[in-house]
Amino acid sequence: MSRPPLIAPSVLAADFGRLAEEVRAVDRAGADWIHVDIMDGRFVPEISFGQPVVRAIRKATQKPLNLHLMVVEPERSLAAYAAAGADHLLVQAEPGSTVHLHRVLSQVRELGRKPGVVIDPATPIVWIDHVLHLADIILVMTVNPGFGGQAFLPEMLPKIAALRALCAERGLHPHIEVDGGQDAGTVRRVVEAGADVIVAGTAIFGAQDYGAAMDGIRRCGTGGEA
């Protein structure tokens, strides 16, 4: 039996009016990481959280904070998000976000945080070919970024598999994280393709029992039933 995937509930789907309580609830229910989407209204149309909210989330949990920076010029805010409590800082690979991807990932490492790189559905793996060795985490978006509640794009499965094979060929062992439309019905396929971290929003925060929802995702990730 394969190892169950790590589960990172996405607080973008939480009740913002009870955010600290929601974070504590998924923490107690067995979350491995807490996923936080940072949107600036430029790289993606929506605006979500900033550093004050990250600081508030940090006070509510000791679990690793997995920040996805969907922003333009992430290099301008890396230190501030690290100081706010981020454990992982994931930046977009696309030049519309940063034109100095190698430098940005190196900066994250220098801040003592885990660097991650993100590729959107239309972004080919070749765009991150020369920075794979710098990334502790590679996030493959399985929907187009910027909005919650979208349907999983199954055409991302070959990309996940190709990425895992390329990393193995080079002796690299990053976490491969997936985000977008993830639930008990999709997780088995993405884990079989090579993912080992599942970001789930609505599938967890939309459930009555957060622990049961996460357990169902884990079971499906190891070939069981939800």
Salt bridges, closest charged atoms under 4 A:
ASP15 OD2 - ARG18 NH1 3.72
GLU21 OE2 - ARG18 NH2 2.88
GLU22 OE1 - ARG18 NH1 3.59
ASP27 OD1 - LYS63 NZ 3.28
ASP32 OD2 - ARG218 NH2 2.97
ASP37 OD1 - HIS35 NE2 2.97
ASP37 OD1 - HIS68 ND1 3.41
GLU73 OE1 - ARG76 NE 3.86
ASP87 OD2 - ARG58 NH1 2.75
ASP129 OD2 - HIS130 ND1 3.62
ASP129 OD1 - ARG170 NH2 2.54
ASP136 OD2 - ARG109 NH1 2.79
GLU177 OE2 - HIS35 ND1 3.63
ASP179 OD2 - HIS35 NE2 3.40
GLU192 OE2 - ARG188 NE 3.18
ASP196 OD1 - ARG164 NH2 3.92
ASP196 OD2 - HIS175 ND1 2.98
ASP215 OD1 - ARG218 NH1 3.68
